[in-house]
Amino acid sequence: MDKDVEQILFDAETLQKKVQELGQAIAADYQDKTPLILGVLKGSFVFMADLVRAAQIPCQMEFMGISSYGNQSKSTGVVKITRDLECDIEGRHVIVVEDILDSGLTLNYLLGYLQNRKPASVAVCTLLDKPERRRVEVPVQYVGFQIPDAFVVGYGLDFAEIYRNLPYIGILKPSVYE
């Protein structure tokens, strides 16, 4: 898999330092609350596992499956819920954990969907932000890194369900996905 990566953007050590910073910021903001940490599957699972350990606060965890990519390198723009919430979020403080904020379409859809369920608050934590691709602005309270408009894999991010287990985040060679 390493041979398919053109460039490493963030090595494992850099990722862990940033996750610790984000976890500490969340812990400070939610010290008197028990938030529901909502991971967006599948890409956020590695990041979320490290993030909740770094936050060191009482919290509950839930997952939703949302897709707008399929096996493509760009969002199709069609959002599909593949796994819904299994708990009631009314009156709860929810922190949505995303692997990457790209066009904003999927996250915008998800935030509207969650607001209809009347949570006390909804915040967003994304590991990666790709502002060049933004089509819809969405509020994000916690951002790990801004990245260039490149196709990235590793640390939970995939192409066609492969590369999620790389310990770093790297740019995938275009020859792999074109």
C-alpha positions in Angstrom: 0.0 0.0 0.0 2.8 2.4 0.8 3.9 2.2 -2.9 0.6 3.8 -3.9 1.2 6.9 -1.7 2.8 9.8 -3.5 3.5 11.9 -0.4 3.0 11.6 3.4 1.2 14.7 4.7 1.1 13.8 8.4 3.0 11.0 10.0 1.7 9.0 13.0 3.4 11.2 15.6 2.1 14.5 14.1 -1.4 13.0 14.0 -1.3 11.9 17.6 -0.1 15.4 18.7 -3.0 17.0 16.9 -5.5 14.5 18.3 -4.3 15.2 21.8 -4.8 19.0 21.2 -8.3 18.4 19.9 -9.2 16.1 22.7 -8.0 18.6 25.3 -10.1 21.4 23.6 -13.2 19.3 23.7 -12.6 18.3 27.3 -12.3 21.9 28.3 -15.5 22.9 26.4 -17.5 19.9 27.7 -16.1 19.5 31.2 -19.5 19.7 32.9 -21.4 17.8 30.3 -21.6 14.2 29.0 -21.6 14.6 25.2 -22.6 12.1 22.7 -19.7 11.6 20.4 -21.1 10.7 16.9 -18.7 9.2 14.5 -19.4 9.3 10.8 -18.6 5.9 9.4 -16.4 4.6 8.1 -13.7 7.1 7.8 -13.8 8.6 11.3 -13.5 5.4 13.3 -9.7 5.5 13.8 -9.6 9.3 14.6 -12.7 9.0 16.9 -11.1 6.2 18.9 -8.0 8.2 19.6 -10.0 11.4 20.1 -12.3 10.0 22.8 -9.3 8.7 24.7 -7.6 12.1 24.4 -10.7 14.0 25.6 -10.7 12.3 29.1 -14.3 13.2 29.9 -17.4 11.2 30.4 -19.1 10.6 27.1 -21.2 8.2 25.1 -20.5 7.1 21.6 -22.7 6.5 18.6 -22.1 6.0 14.9 -23.9 6.9 11.7 -23.1 5.7 8.2 -23.4 8.3 5.5 -22.1 8.1 2.0 -21.7 10.4 -0.9 -18.6 8.9 -2.5 -19.2 5.2 -3.2 -16.0 3.9 -4.8 -15.2 7.3 -6.4 -12.6 9.8 -5.6 -15.1 12.8 -5.6 -18.4 13.2 -3.9 -21.4 12.3 -6.0 -23.4 15.0 -4.3 -26.1 12.4 -3.4 -26.1 11.8 0.3 -27.3 8.4 1.6 -27.7 7.3 5.2 -26.4 3.7 5.4 -26.7 3.4 9.2 -28.9 5.6 11.4 -28.7 6.6 15.0 -29.7 4.0 17.5 -30.4 6.4 20.3 -32.5 9.5 21.1 -30.5 12.8 20.9 -33.2 15.2 22.0 -31.7 17.5 24.7 -28.2 16.0 24.2 -24.9 17.7 23.4 -23.7 16.0 20.2 -20.2 16.2 18.8 -20.0 15.0 15.2 -16.6 13.5 14.4 -15.6 13.6 10.7 -12.5 12.4 9.0 -12.6 15.0 6.3 -14.6 18.1 5.4 -14.6 18.4 1.6 -17.5 19.9 -0.3 -19.6 20.3 2.8 -22.6 18.7 1.2 -22.6 15.6 3.3 -22.0 17.4 6.6 -24.6 20.0 5.8 -27.1 17.3 5.2 -26.2 15.5 8.4 -26.4 18.7 10.5 -29.9 19.4 9.2 -30.9 15.8 9.9 -29.6 16.0 13.5 -31.2 19.4 14.2 -34.6 17.8 13.4 -34.0 15.5 16.4 -33.8 18.5 18.7 -30.4 18.1 20.4 -29.3 20.7 23.0 -26.3 21.5 20.8 -24.3 20.1 17.8 -20.6 20.7 17.3 -18.3 19.4 14.6 -14.8 18.1 14.9 -13.0 17.2 11.7 -9.5 15.9 11.4 -9.0 17.3 7.9 -10.4 20.4 6.2 -10.1 20.8 2.4 -11.4 24.4 1.9 -10.7 24.5 -1.8 -13.4 22.0 -2.5 -16.1 23.7 -0.4 -19.5 24.1 -2.1 -21.5 24.6 1.1 -20.2 26.4 4.2 -20.8 24.5 7.5 -19.9 25.5 11.0 -16.9 23.5 12.4 -15.7 24.1 15.9 -12.7 21.8 15.9 -10.3 21.4 13.0 -7.2 19.3 12.9 -5.4 20.3 9.7 -6.2 22.1 6.5 -5.0 20.2 3.5 -4.6 20.9 -0.3 -7.1 19.6 -2.9 -5.6 16.2 -3.2 -7.0 12.7 -2.6 -5.8 11.5 0.8 -5.8 8.1 2.4 -4.8 6.5 5.7 -5.7 6.8 9.4 -9.3 5.7 8.5 -9.6 7.4 5.1 -9.9 5.1 2.1 -10.2 4.6 -1.5 -12.5 1.8 -2.5 -12.4 0.5 1.2 -8.5 0.1 1.0 -5.8 2.1 2.8 -7.7 2.9 6.0 -5.1 1.0 8.1 -2.2 3.1 7.1 -0.7 4.8 10.3 -0.3 8.1 8.5 -2.2 10.3 6.1 -0.8 10.5 2.6 -1.7 11.7 -0.9 -2.8 8.8 -3.1 -1.1 8.6 -6.5 -3.6 9.6 -9.2 -2.7 6.5 -11.2 -4.4 4.4 -8.5 -7.8 6.1 -8.8 -8.0 7.5 -12.3 
